[in-house]
Amino acid sequence: MDTDDVLKVIEPRFGSAQLACAWYQSEPLPGFGGRTAIQLVEEDRTPEVLEYLDAVDAGVYA
């Protein structure tokens, strides 16, 4: 699991690869100490990012 896995999940949400990449690289995720998705993936924490995205889809962070 890596960057491509996360981008495949988020690109449809943003409507473009450019917006998805911008979010992936710059948006701190709640509950992860200010880390962005890319930082978490670089720390081998891709499953946690995907779980976060599933939680958002379920309305947990809405």
N, C-alpha and C positions, 0 to 999 in steps of 0.2 A: 504494500500500500504506500502510496506516495502522492505527490502533488497532483498528478493526473487524476487519481481517484477522487480527490476532493473537488477539483475543478469540474469534473463530470457531474458531480452532485449539485454544485452551486451555480453553474452557468445558466441553467434554465430559469433560476430564480431572478437573475439579473438581466436576462435577455441579450447579453452579449459577453463574449469572452473578455473584452477589455474591462468591463465593469466588474466581472467576477474576479479577475486578477487583481484589480485595485482593492476590492474588499479583502481578498485572501492575503494580500501583502500588508495592508495598513490598518485593518479594523481590530482593535483589541477585543478578545472574547471574554464575556463575563465569567468569572469563576476560574480564570486561568492566570491570575496575577499579571494582567495587562499584556499577556502574550497574544500575538496574532496567530492566525491559522498556519501561516508559513513557518513561524517560529516553532510551533508545536510539531509540525510535520518534520522539521529538521531535528527535533529532539526524539524522533521515532514515536510520536504520540498521535499518529494519524487516526487510529481507532477512536480516540477520545474526541477528535474534531468531528468525525462522522457521527458519533453518538450525540454530540452537542447539536449538530444539524438536525438529527432525527428529533431531538427534544424540541427544537424550535418549530419544526413541522407539526409537532403534537401540541403546540401552544404553551409549552412550559415557560419559555422566556418571553412570551407575548405581553 
